[in-house]
Amino acid sequence: MDMQGEQVEVRLVYQTTVADVAQSVRVRDARLPAGRRRRWLMCGFGAVLVCFGGLALLGDGPISKPLSFLIGGVLILGLTLFGPQLTARAFAGLLAKAGETTALVTASGLRVSTKDTETRIGWAAQPLYAETADTFITLSVTKRAAAMTILPKRGAADPADIDRLRALLDQNLQRI
């Protein structure tokens, strides 16, 4: 409820894009401990493989083992860098099938609907949120941080809805 005792709700209508998913995965990985830990480990392991491969190339012996270390390290570094985009592209077909999404954000949580599904998400299920220039992203606090809801700002009918949505999220969730 707002200051006058009225029930506040914000309705967003949008088509989720691959770019929305990629940006959300990047934000999740950057702001949650599990994502940061995974990114550091992958980068470190990739760099170690590249270094071992480079050092082994300097020595005498067959070239196949050092080359496999180099290729493996570069591959791991590449997957770490482009992982969010690859993850988002994997969802492209599902996003196209889902079509238009309607999200209703109220004091009790989120209700997200597509042509085939409807989901209600209470604030306790995803108690964190992040804001980017284009989206709000609600996140779970599970160790794997698998659950997230993407709320693109372009779905708001009125620019004032974005401020009302931010106020609702601030009131009910922890901003990260």
Secondary structure, DSSP 8 states (H G I E B T S, - for coil): --TTS----EEEEEE--HHHHHHHHHHHHHHSHHHHHHHHHHHHHHHHHHHHHHHHHHSSS-SHHHHHHHHHHHHHHHHHHHHHHHHHHHTHHHHHHH-EEEEEEETTEEEEE-SS-EEEEETTTS-EEEE-SSEEEEE--STT---EEEEEGGGBSSHHHHHHHHHHHHHHSEE-
